[in-house]
Amino acid sequence: QVRVVESGGGLAQPGGSLRLSCTVSASRFRLYAMGWYRQAPGEERELVARITMSGNTNYADFVKGRFAISRDSADNTVYLQMNNLKPREAAVYSCNEEGTIGDAMVDDWGQGTQVSVSS
C-alpha cells in the first residue's frame, strides 16, 4: 500500500507565496514521478507541475516562471514552491505519484491540501 501525504497548504495574500510538500512511502516501492494537480470548485482537475525522479520537469503554462517543483529522491518527497499567487489559483492541490511495487505499476493520490488566496 502506498501512502501519499501532503502538507503546506493555507492562506496566502495575492502576490504571496506558499510551499507545498508531498512524501510517498511504501514497501518494495520504486518511485518514477510525482506531480501536483489542482481542482477549484466546479472545475476539472488540472496538472500544475510534474517531476520525474531523474529531474525532468514539466509545468502548466499558467504557472511557468512563478512555480517551481523540486524533489528529494532519497526521501521520496516533492516540493512545490508557489510564488506570486493569484486569487483564481485558490483550489485543492493534490499530489500524485507514479511508481511500481514489484512488477505492478501504481498510481496514487494524496487527500489534497487547500490553498486559499485572498486579501
Buried (B, 14 or more C-beta within 10 A) or exposed (E): EBEBBBEBBEEBEEEBEBBBBBBBBBEEBEBEBBBBBBBBEEEEBEBBBBBBBEEEBEBBEEBEEBBBBBBEEEEBBBBBBBBBBEEEBBBBBBBBBBBEBEEEEBEBBBEBBEBBBEE
